[in-house]
């Protein structure tokens, strides 16, 4: 069953005016064409949409249901048209930004809220991805800007420093064992972990590092968001590996000594000079 936008608008006008003739005129259609469209809608549906009366037409129960949805679609189209008009006239702009987990946590803390308040005409699409996917997306033009770890191969992109990300092991404050202030991944591979959701950029990164050591993580539970990970760890559900900036005060932290646990995150673009004015403003705020 397929109704196009012309069909829906025509039906809406006919139902509101109670007349196929008046509805056709408002829709800019010949009466014969409008009648054929309504008949085709009824045939596709397999039920009458309008009840023909001496003084016009009224929607049947099926027509009332269609009328409800047609109005909703019309309202959405009008809202979409208004939004897009603002972009077309240059009053609004949207910047596509990709970032890995640690960068996203840093961005949402202060930088992006302040930028959005200061630049009410600029919208931002922020998406969290693994660093290697970010590099590829920026290179092929799928994103204006990216924040990724330098290990992901950013040499073909222009870069500016963002910040240094350090991963730490977190555990409940009253948890026995794991003494000291540092630890490496090999020492904790036998522990039970609280992990991020399957497919999460940071979780994939940690899993790859465990595999390179010939081991695997025993993940007791996967949850969305670093805040949830820290909350479960604080209550003793297991240990976890998170960015140092996300650890919080409710858990005990141990610095990971593995080389991969300290990462330089850079802001990257194909060419900063070729960015839109709005993307240039965001880039300046990020560095």
Secondary structure as GFF3:
##gff-version 3
##sequence-region A 1 287
A	DSSP	alpha_helix	5	17	.	.	.	ID=ss1
A	DSSP	alpha_helix	20	27	.	.	.	ID=ss2
A	DSSP	alpha_helix	31	45	.	.	.	ID=ss3
A	DSSP	beta_strand	50	53	.	.	.	ID=ss4
A	DSSP	beta_strand	56	59	.	.	.	ID=ss5
A	DSSP	alpha_helix	61	88	.	.	.	ID=ss6
A	DSSP	beta_strand	93	99	.	.	.	ID=ss7
A	DSSP	alpha_helix	101	106	.	.	.	ID=ss8
A	DSSP	pi_helix	107	111	.	.	.	ID=ss9
A	DSSP	alpha_helix	112	118	.	.	.	ID=ss10
A	DSSP	beta_strand	122	128	.	.	.	ID=ss11
A	DSSP	alpha_helix	131	139	.	.	.	ID=ss12
A	DSSP	beta_strand	145	149	.	.	.	ID=ss13
A	DSSP	three_ten_helix	150	152	.	.	.	ID=ss14
A	DSSP	beta_strand	158	172	.	.	.	ID=ss15
A	DSSP	beta_strand	182	183	.	.	.	ID=ss16
A	DSSP	alpha_helix	185	188	.	.	.	ID=ss17
A	DSSP	beta_strand	192	196	.	.	.	ID=ss18
A	DSSP	alpha_helix	201	212	.	.	.	ID=ss19
A	DSSP	beta_strand	218	223	.	.	.	ID=ss20
A	DSSP	alpha_helix	226	234	.	.	.	ID=ss21
A	DSSP	beta_strand	240	243	.	.	.	ID=ss22
A	DSSP	three_ten_helix	244	246	.	.	.	ID=ss23
A	DSSP	beta_strand	251	256	.	.	.	ID=ss24
A	DSSP	three_ten_helix	259	261	.	.	.	ID=ss25
A	DSSP	beta_strand	262	269	.	.	.	ID=ss26
A	DSSP	three_ten_helix	272	274	.	.	.	ID=ss27
A	DSSP	alpha_helix	277	286	.	.	.	ID=ss28
###
